[in-house]
Amino acid sequence: MASKTNPVTFFKQVRSEGLKITWPSRRETAISTAMVLVMVVFAALFFFAADQLMGWLLRLILNVSV
């Protein structure tokens, strides 16, 4: 079991680790955000098409008209 750390020491360690963080630039953040949005749109279109196709196939198999 790990020994308990003094709260003051803990927060000093947290601050020390926090100073090591390298944040992305505004440009990197914008590019990453755009890439995520594009991938979300592609995934949404794919799942919409797959859902429509499966619904059509089920209606065809079951011969149900909607």
PEGI-V905567 format. One record per residue. OMEGA is omega in radians with two decimals (none if undefined). BURIAL is # if it has 16 or more other C-alpha atoms within 10 Angstrom, else .. Layout:
# PEGI-V905567
omega=OMEGA burial=BURIAL
omega=OMEGA burial=BURIAL
This chain:
# PEGI-V905567
omega=-3.10 burial=.
omega=3.12 burial=.
omega=-3.12 burial=.
omega=3.14 burial=.
omega=3.07 burial=.
omega=-3.12 burial=.
omega=3.14 burial=.
omega=3.11 burial=.
omega=3.13 burial=.
omega=-3.11 burial=.
omega=3.04 burial=.
omega=3.12 burial=.
omega=3.11 burial=.
omega=3.13 burial=.
omega=3.13 burial=.
omega=3.11 burial=.
omega=3.14 burial=.
omega=3.13 burial=.
omega=3.14 burial=.
omega=-3.09 burial=.
omega=3.01 burial=.
omega=-3.09 burial=.
omega=3.10 burial=.
omega=3.11 burial=.
omega=3.12 burial=.
omega=-3.14 burial=.
omega=3.11 burial=.
omega=3.12 burial=.
omega=3.14 burial=.
omega=-3.14 burial=.
omega=3.13 burial=.
omega=3.12 burial=.
omega=3.13 burial=.
omega=3.14 burial=.
omega=3.12 burial=.
omega=-3.14 burial=.
omega=3.10 burial=.
omega=-3.14 burial=.
omega=3.09 burial=.
omega=3.12 burial=.
omega=3.11 burial=.
omega=3.14 burial=.
omega=3.13 burial=.
omega=3.12 burial=.
omega=3.12 burial=.
omega=-3.10 burial=.
omega=3.05 burial=.
omega=3.13 burial=.
omega=3.13 burial=.
omega=3.12 burial=.
omega=3.13 burial=.
omega=3.14 burial=.
omega=-3.14 burial=.
omega=3.09 burial=.
omega=3.12 burial=.
omega=3.12 burial=.
omega=3.12 burial=.
omega=3.10 burial=.
omega=3.12 burial=.
omega=-3.12 burial=.
omega=-3.08 burial=.
omega=3.13 burial=.
omega=3.12 burial=.
omega=3.11 burial=.
omega=-3.13 burial=.
omega=none burial=.
